[in-house]
Amino acid sequence: MAWSAAQYLKFEDERTRPARDLLNQVPADLVAGTVYDLGCGPGNSTELLVERFRGRGVRGVDNAADMLRAARERLPGVDFVECDLAKWRPPEPAALLFANAVFQWLPDHVAVLTTLMDGLRPGGVLAVQMPDNLSEPSHMLMEESAFSDPWRSHFAGGTPRRNPLPAPAAYMDALGPKAARVDVWHTAYNHPMADAGAIVEWVKSTGLRPYLDYIPAEERNGFLADYEGRIAKAYAPMADGRRLLRFPRLFIVAVKK
């Protein structure tokens, strides 16, 4: 299944909040130079950068055609580039490399982030946010459904479960030699969701999407129903009937020497 901008934006406010929180930690006296939104998606995070850094170049980078289409419609004055972030490097030293929820998909992202530090101007900033939620029920239950009948045969070679994020010290050790300052922290968001189905809709555009790629189209509704049943049991309703989705995220801000 291709990345879907429409699916992603069903929860735009909730998905943009971590980008706002990350941007708030970028120093106000950012050095001159271009600002890049890496893994810009449909442009919701890029829009924050355009508002904050008016008068300087802001560019978006992503590898998903539908996301870039939506971003270009949203921000027609911004230059968006389609490429693989594992290989992309800024054409000239940048002021800010900003990444909201993308590098968790790259298996060796610590090495990529370390290399990206070389693409910053002195005093430039690498600002990254990544979901750190693989131990949450939302993701553990993807594995349970995948290894249940009748879908287990589709995952005989393993599931697309992404690698867990390294410990914060790994980022400090890797980025520290190139940085004047490195801050690493976690924030756990608690998102009230209408019901169990809303939680499924949330993850369909991100963590659940690779699992659905393994399942034939005619079997996906059954898989989703099985997964939603597990979600309904794991996330008890609150007093008003809504379900609370806990979502931990890891933040990194590194200022280049």
C-alpha positions, 0 to 999 in steps of 0.5 A: 500500500502506498503512503496516503496523504489523505489517511495521514491527515485524518489526525493532522492536529495530533500528528503536527503537535510533536513537530511544534514541540520540536520546533520550539526547541530550535534556537531562536537565533538560528544561523543564516542558511536554508531550512530543510524539512526531511520526510516532509509528508503532506507539508503540515510540518513544512508549513510550521517552518515556513511560518517560523522562518519567513524570508529564508528558503524552506525546502521539503524532502520526501520519497512518497509521491502522494505525500509530495503531491499534497505538500505542493498543493498546500505550499505551492511556493515551496520547493519539494524534492523526491528522493531517498533520505538514506542517501540525500545530503544538502547541496550546500551547508544548511541552517536547519535539518528538521525531521518529524517522524521519518528516521525510525523507518531507516534501519541505520538511522544513527549513522545517517544522522551523524553524516547529516551533521556534516551538512550543517553550517557551524551553529546549524541545527539537526532537529529530529523526532521519532515515534518510540512506541513499539512496546505499546499495545497498538504495535504489539497487537499488530504482531499478534494479529500477524501470527494468528490464523488465517494470516500467519502464512503471509508472515512466514518469513517474518513481519515488517516490524521496524527496529526499536530505537537505540537508547538515548546514549547512542545518539549522544555518543554518535552526535556529540563529537560533532556538536556543541550541544546535544539534547535528547528527551522523551515525551509521551502524548495521550491522544483521546480517540473516538473509539477502537476503530479510530486507533486503527485508522491512526496506525493504518497510515503509519505503523500498520501500513507495512503489515497490510502490504503482506496481506492480499487485498481480499483478506485485509478487512478480516485482518483489520477486524481481528486487529481492531478487536484486540485494540478494543480489549487493550484500550479500555473506554474512558468515562466518556467512551473514548479510548486513550492512545498513549504515544511515546516519542523521542526528540533530538536537537543537536547544534553543530560546533 
